[in-house]
Amino acid sequence: MAILKMKNVCYEDNNQKIINNISHYIEANTVTAFLGKPGSGKSTALKLLAGLFPPTSGSISFEDKEIHTMSQKQNMDFRKRASFMFQDSALWANQDIYHNLELPLQIHFPELSAAERKERIIRYTELVEYHKPLIIRPAALSIGEQKKISFARALICQPEILFLDEPTESIDDKTEDLFISILKDFIAENKTVVYVSHDNYLINSFLCDKIYFEDGEIKEKILLDDINQIDDYYEGDL
C-alpha cells in the first residue's frame, strides 16, 4: 500500500527550478534510496516528501491526505509517525543535548512523566553509543557525535517512517556499522525508510528501491521488482 505519494511535484527557490514534475510513491514497509550527483535534487525531493517544504505546484500526500492542507491534528500525527534526520544534524544550538532529545517527547508524548522521558533519552543515547554528558551543548561535540544525537532524536519517538539525509556522512567506520545495524533492526520491524546517500557501503547494505535524480527530475527507477538489475546498475556512478 502506498503511504506517501508525490504527484506532478515542482519546486522553485528564488525563481530557480530545483524539482521538475516528479511523480513517485512510497509503499509501507519498504526501503527507498534517493540517489544522484550533488545538485541533482535528491535532498530537496526528500524534504518535500517529508513535508518540510511546500511544493510550488503538484501534491504530496500521506495516507491520501495532502500534507500541506492537513489539519493541525493530522499534521501533528504525521510528525509523530515520521522523523527526519538532517545532513548537518540541525541540533538546537542554544539547548543542551538532553533538551534536544526531550523536546520531541514533550511535544508528541505529553503523557510521559519526566522520569519516563529521561529513561527513553538514556536508552537512545546508549543505543547510538553516545558517552559524553547530556548537559553540554552541540558546539562541544564533534560532527560525528552530533550525528549520533541527531540519529537518536530521529528514533526517540519510535516513528513508523524515517527520512534520512546523508546519515553516514562525516562519521567513522565503526559508527557507520552501528547506524546500519540500528537501521536493519528498524527495518525488520516492518517500518519504512527513505534516505539520501552517496555512500555505496550504506546503499549496498539493504535491498531497496533506487530512485536516481538528475537536474531535478527522476532519471531512472530501479524497484525491487527489477531485482536482477539492482546489483550492477549504475555501479560506481553515485
QUIHU-V14172 format. One record per residue. N is the residue number from 1. RES is the residue in three letters. SS is DSSP state (H for helix, E for strand, - for the rest). PSI is psi in radians with two decimals (none if undefined). D_FIRST is the distance of its C-alpha to the first C-alpha in Angstrom with 1 decimal. Layout:
BEGIN
n->N res->RES ss->SS psi->PSI d_first->D_FIRST
n->N res->RES ss->SS psi->PSI d_first->D_FIRST
END
This chain:
BEGIN
n->1 res->MET ss->- psi->2.27 d_first->0.0
n->2 res->ALA ss->E psi->2.13 d_first->3.8
n->3 res->ILE ss->E psi->-0.43 d_first->6.2
n->4 res->LEU ss->E psi->2.30 d_first->9.3
n->5 res->LYS ss->E psi->2.38 d_first->10.7
n->6 res->MET ss->E psi->2.20 d_first->14.3
n->7 res->LYS ss->E psi->2.00 d_first->16.1
n->8 res->ASN ss->E psi->0.84 d_first->19.7
n->9 res->VAL ss->E psi->2.25 d_first->20.4
n->10 res->CYS ss->E psi->2.61 d_first->24.1
n->11 res->TYR ss->E psi->2.26 d_first->26.0
n->12 res->GLU ss->E psi->2.57 d_first->29.8
n->13 res->ASP ss->E psi->2.14 d_first->32.1
n->14 res->ASN ss->- psi->0.78 d_first->35.8
n->15 res->ASN ss->- psi->0.26 d_first->35.4
n->16 res->GLN ss->E psi->2.19 d_first->33.9
n->17 res->LYS ss->E psi->2.10 d_first->30.7
n->18 res->ILE ss->E psi->-0.67 d_first->28.5
n->19 res->ILE ss->E psi->2.27 d_first->25.0
n->20 res->ASN ss->E psi->1.72 d_first->25.3
n->21 res->ASN ss->E psi->0.99 d_first->22.6
n->22 res->ILE ss->E psi->2.33 d_first->19.5
n->23 res->SER ss->E psi->2.22 d_first->16.1
n->24 res->HIS ss->E psi->2.73 d_first->13.2
n->25 res->TYR ss->E psi->2.68 d_first->9.6
n->26 res->ILE ss->E psi->2.21 d_first->8.3
n->27 res->GLU ss->E psi->2.66 d_first->5.2
n->28 res->ALA ss->- psi->2.60 d_first->6.0
n->29 res->ASN ss->- psi->0.67 d_first->9.0
n->30 res->THR ss->- psi->2.92 d_first->10.2
n->31 res->VAL ss->E psi->2.26 d_first->13.5
n->32 res->THR ss->E psi->2.28 d_first->14.4
n->33 res->ALA ss->E psi->2.23 d_first->18.1
n->34 res->PHE ss->E psi->2.06 d_first->19.6
n->35 res->LEU ss->E psi->2.78 d_first->22.9
n->36 res->GLY ss->E psi->2.94 d_first->26.1
n->37 res->LYS ss->- psi->2.83 d_first->29.7
n->38 res->PRO ss->- psi->2.37 d_first->31.0
n->39 res->GLY ss->- psi->0.09 d_first->30.7
n->40 res->SER ss->- psi->-0.28 d_first->27.9
n->41 res->GLY ss->- psi->0.03 d_first->25.6
n->42 res->LYS ss->H psi->-0.73 d_first->23.1
n->43 res->SER ss->H psi->-0.66 d_first->24.0
n->44 res->THR ss->H psi->-0.73 d_first->24.1
n->45 res->ALA ss->H psi->-0.69 d_first->20.6
n->46 res->LEU ss->H psi->-0.78 d_first->19.4
n->47 res->LYS ss->H psi->-0.62 d_first->21.4
n->48 res->LEU ss->H psi->-0.81 d_first->20.1
n->49 res->LEU ss->H psi->-0.60 d_first->16.4
n->50 res->ALA ss->- psi->-0.03 d_first->17.6
n->51 res->GLY ss->- psi->0.26 d_first->19.5
n->52 res->LEU ss->- psi->-0.49 d_first->22.9
n->53 res->PHE ss->- psi->2.49 d_first->24.1
n->54 res->PRO ss->- psi->2.42 d_first->23.7
n->55 res->PRO ss->- psi->2.62 d_first->23.2
n->56 res->THR ss->- psi->-0.65 d_first->26.4
n->57 res->SER ss->E psi->2.90 d_first->24.4
n->58 res->GLY ss->E psi->-3.04 d_first->20.9
n->59 res->SER ss->E psi->2.62 d_first->18.1
n->60 res->ILE ss->E psi->2.21 d_first->15.7
n->61 res->SER ss->E psi->2.66 d_first->13.2
n->62 res->PHE ss->E psi->2.12 d_first->11.4
n->63 res->GLU ss->- psi->0.78 d_first->9.2
n->64 res->ASP ss->- psi->0.26 d_first->10.9
n->65 res->LYS ss->E psi->2.15 d_first->14.2
n->66 res->GLU ss->E psi->2.17 d_first->16.4
n->67 res->ILE ss->H psi->-0.74 d_first->17.5
n->68 res->HIS ss->H psi->0.07 d_first->21.1
n->69 res->THR ss->H psi->0.23 d_first->21.7
n->70 res->MET ss->- psi->2.67 d_first->20.3
n->71 res->SER ss->- psi->2.89 d_first->23.0
n->72 res->GLN ss->H psi->-0.70 d_first->24.6
n->73 res->LYS ss->H psi->-0.75 d_first->23.0
n->74 res->GLN ss->H psi->-0.72 d_first->19.4
n->75 res->ASN ss->H psi->-0.71 d_first->20.3
n->76 res->MET ss->H psi->-0.67 d_first->21.9
n->77 res->ASP ss->H psi->-0.73 d_first->18.9
n->78 res->PHE ss->H psi->-0.79 d_first->16.8
n->79 res->ARG ss->H psi->-0.54 d_first->19.8
n->80 res->LYS ss->H psi->-0.64 d_first->20.0
n->81 res->ARG ss->H psi->-0.22 d_first->16.5
n->82 res->ALA ss->E psi->2.15 d_first->16.6
n->83 res->SER ss->E psi->2.66 d_first->19.8
n->84 res->PHE ss->E psi->2.30 d_first->21.5
n->85 res->MET ss->E psi->2.09 d_first->24.2
n->86 res->PHE ss->- psi->2.64 d_first->26.6
n->87 res->GLN ss->- psi->-0.69 d_first->28.5
n->88 res->ASP ss->- psi->0.27 d_first->31.8
n->89 res->SER ss->- psi->-0.74 d_first->30.8
n->90 res->ALA ss->- psi->0.78 d_first->31.6
n->91 res->LEU ss->- psi->2.66 d_first->33.4
n->92 res->TRP ss->- psi->1.99 d_first->35.5
n->93 res->ALA ss->- psi->-0.51 d_first->39.0
n->94 res->ASN ss->- psi->0.20 d_first->41.0
n->95 res->GLN ss->- psi->2.57 d_first->39.3
n->96 res->ASP ss->E psi->3.03 d_first->39.9
n->97 res->ILE ss->H psi->-0.69 d_first->37.2
n->98 res->TYR ss->H psi->-0.82 d_first->37.0
n->99 res->HIS ss->H psi->-0.46 d_first->36.3
n->100 res->ASN ss->H psi->-0.64 d_first->33.8
n->101 res->LEU ss->H psi->-0.46 d_first->31.7
n->102 res->GLU ss->H psi->-0.61 d_first->32.7
n->103 res->LEU ss->H psi->-0.80 d_first->31.8
n->104 res->PRO ss->H psi->-0.61 d_first->27.9
n->105 res->LEU ss->H psi->-0.69 d_first->28.7
n->106 res->GLN ss->H psi->-0.65 d_first->31.1
n->107 res->ILE ss->H psi->-0.84 d_first->28.7
n->108 res->HIS ss->H psi->-0.29 d_first->25.6
n->109 res->PHE ss->- psi->1.10 d_first->27.5
n->110 res->PRO ss->- psi->-0.29 d_first->30.7
n->111 res->GLU ss->- psi->-0.25 d_first->31.3
n->112 res->LEU ss->- psi->2.45 d_first->32.0
n->113 res->SER ss->- psi->2.90 d_first->35.7
n->114 res->ALA ss->H psi->-0.68 d_first->37.4
n->115 res->ALA ss->H psi->-0.68 d_first->37.9
n->116 res->GLU ss->H psi->-0.67 d_first->34.2
n->117 res->ARG ss->H psi->-0.75 d_first->33.2
n->118 res->LYS ss->H psi->-0.73 d_first->35.9
n->119 res->GLU ss->H psi->-0.73 d_first->34.7
n->120 res->ARG ss->H psi->-0.66 d_first->31.2
n->121 res->ILE ss->H psi->-0.78 d_first->32.7
n->122 res->ILE ss->H psi->-0.73 d_first->34.9
n->123 res->ARG ss->H psi->-0.75 d_first->32.1
n->124 res->TYR ss->H psi->-0.50 d_first->30.0
n->125 res->THR ss->H psi->-0.63 d_first->33.1
n->126 res->GLU ss->H psi->-0.66 d_first->34.1
n->127 res->LEU ss->H psi->-0.74 d_first->30.7
n->128 res->VAL ss->- psi->0.11 d_first->31.2
n->129 res->GLU ss->- psi->0.80 d_first->34.9
n->130 res->TYR ss->- psi->2.22 d_first->36.3
n->131 res->HIS ss->- psi->-0.04 d_first->40.0
n->132 res->LYS ss->- psi->2.93 d_first->41.7
n->133 res->PRO ss->- psi->2.64 d_first->42.6
n->134 res->LEU ss->- psi->-0.13 d_first->40.1
n->135 res->ILE ss->- psi->0.01 d_first->42.8
n->136 res->ILE ss->- psi->2.86 d_first->43.0
n->137 res->ARG ss->E psi->2.84 d_first->41.4
n->138 res->PRO ss->H psi->-0.56 d_first->39.1
n->139 res->ALA ss->H psi->-0.38 d_first->42.0
n->140 res->ALA ss->H psi->-0.07 d_first->43.6
n->141 res->LEU ss->- psi->2.69 d_first->40.8
n->142 res->SER ss->- psi->2.92 d_first->40.3
n->143 res->ILE ss->H psi->-0.72 d_first->37.3
n->144 res->GLY ss->H psi->-0.68 d_first->35.8
n->145 res->GLU ss->H psi->-0.66 d_first->36.3
n->146 res->GLN ss->H psi->-0.66 d_first->34.8
n->147 res->LYS ss->H psi->-0.66 d_first->31.6
n->148 res->LYS ss->H psi->-0.78 d_first->31.6
n->149 res->ILE ss->H psi->-0.67 d_first->31.9
n->150 res->SER ss->H psi->-0.70 d_first->29.2
n->151 res->PHE ss->H psi->-0.76 d_first->26.8
n->152 res->ALA ss->H psi->-0.71 d_first->27.9
n->153 res->ARG ss->H psi->-0.66 d_first->27.4
n->154 res->ALA ss->H psi->-0.51 d_first->23.7
n->155 res->LEU ss->H psi->-0.34 d_first->23.2
n->156 res->ILE ss->- psi->-0.46 d_first->25.5
n->157 res->CYS ss->- psi->0.12 d_first->23.2
n->158 res->GLN ss->- psi->1.02 d_first->20.9
n->159 res->PRO ss->- psi->2.93 d_first->17.8
n->160 res->GLU ss->- psi->-0.44 d_first->14.2
n->161 res->ILE ss->E psi->2.34 d_first->14.0
n->162 res->LEU ss->E psi->2.21 d_first->17.0
n->163 res->PHE ss->E psi->2.17 d_first->18.2
n->164 res->LEU ss->E psi->2.16 d_first->21.3
n->165 res->ASP ss->E psi->1.85 d_first->23.9
n->166 res->GLU ss->- psi->1.03 d_first->26.2
n->167 res->PRO ss->- psi->-0.43 d_first->26.1
n->168 res->THR ss->- psi->0.14 d_first->28.8
n->169 res->GLU ss->- psi->2.40 d_first->31.2
n->170 res->SER ss->- psi->0.50 d_first->34.7
n->171 res->ILE ss->- psi->2.77 d_first->34.3
n->172 res->ASP ss->- psi->3.00 d_first->36.3
n->173 res->ASP ss->H psi->-0.67 d_first->35.2
n->174 res->LYS ss->H psi->-0.77 d_first->35.3
n->175 res->THR ss->H psi->-0.65 d_first->33.1
n->176 res->GLU ss->H psi->-0.79 d_first->30.6
n->177 res->ASP ss->H psi->-0.68 d_first->30.5
n->178 res->LEU ss->H psi->-0.84 d_first->30.0
n->179 res->PHE ss->H psi->-0.77 d_first->27.1
n->180 res->ILE ss->H psi->-0.69 d_first->25.4
n->181 res->SER ss->H psi->-0.76 d_first->26.1
n->182 res->ILE ss->H psi->-0.74 d_first->24.6
n->183 res->LEU ss->H psi->-0.66 d_first->21.4
n->184 res->LYS ss->H psi->-0.69 d_first->21.2
n->185 res->ASP ss->H psi->-0.69 d_first->21.6
n->186 res->PHE ss->H psi->-0.82 d_first->19.0
n->187 res->ILE ss->H psi->-0.62 d_first->16.4
n->188 res->ALA ss->H psi->-0.31 d_first->17.6
n->189 res->GLU ss->- psi->0.30 d_first->16.5
n->190 res->ASN ss->- psi->0.75 d_first->12.8
n->191 res->LYS ss->- psi->3.08 d_first->12.7
n->192 res->THR ss->E psi->2.35 d_first->11.7
n->193 res->VAL ss->E psi->2.29 d_first->14.6
n->194 res->VAL ss->E psi->2.17 d_first->15.4
n->195 res->TYR ss->E psi->2.73 d_first->19.1
n->196 res->VAL ss->E psi->2.35 d_first->22.0
n->197 res->SER ss->- psi->2.69 d_first->24.8
n->198 res->HIS ss->- psi->0.20 d_first->27.7
n->199 res->ASP ss->- psi->1.84 d_first->28.4
n->200 res->ASN ss->H psi->-0.62 d_first->28.1
n->201 res->TYR ss->H psi->-0.76 d_first->28.6
n->202 res->LEU ss->H psi->-0.84 d_first->25.5
n->203 res->ILE ss->H psi->-0.68 d_first->23.4
n->204 res->ASN ss->- psi->0.02 d_first->24.6
n->205 res->SER ss->- psi->-0.24 d_first->24.0
n->206 res->PHE ss->- psi->2.58 d_first->20.2
n->207 res->LEU ss->- psi->2.17 d_first->18.2
n->208 res->CYS ss->- psi->2.79 d_first->16.0
n->209 res->ASP ss->E psi->2.42 d_first->14.9
n->210 res->LYS ss->E psi->2.12 d_first->18.0
n->211 res->ILE ss->E psi->2.01 d_first->18.3
n->212 res->TYR ss->E psi->2.24 d_first->22.0
n->213 res->PHE ss->E psi->2.56 d_first->23.6
n->214 res->GLU ss->E psi->2.20 d_first->27.1
n->215 res->ASP ss->- psi->0.74 d_first->29.0
n->216 res->GLY ss->- psi->0.18 d_first->26.1
n->217 res->GLU ss->E psi->2.76 d_first->24.0
n->218 res->ILE ss->E psi->2.03 d_first->21.4
n->219 res->LYS ss->E psi->-0.66 d_first->23.7
n->220 res->GLU ss->E psi->2.53 d_first->21.5
n->221 res->LYS ss->E psi->2.21 d_first->18.1
n->222 res->ILE ss->E psi->1.80 d_first->18.2
n->223 res->LEU ss->- psi->2.85 d_first->14.9
n->224 res->LEU ss->H psi->-0.38 d_first->14.8
n->225 res->ASP ss->H psi->-0.43 d_first->15.1
n->226 res->ASP ss->H psi->0.73 d_first->18.4
n->227 res->ILE ss->H psi->-0.48 d_first->19.5
n->228 res->ASN ss->H psi->-0.35 d_first->23.1
n->229 res->GLN ss->H psi->-0.29 d_first->23.5
n->230 res->ILE ss->H psi->-0.75 d_first->22.0
n->231 res->ASP ss->- psi->-0.38 d_first->25.3
n->232 res->ASP ss->- psi->-0.06 d_first->27.7
n->233 res->TYR ss->- psi->2.31 d_first->26.2
n->234 res->TYR ss->- psi->0.49 d_first->27.8
n->235 res->GLU ss->- psi->2.15 d_first->29.5
n->236 res->GLY ss->- psi->0.04 d_first->31.6
n->237 res->ASP ss->- psi->0.94 d_first->30.8
n->238 res->LEU ss->- psi->none d_first->28.8
END
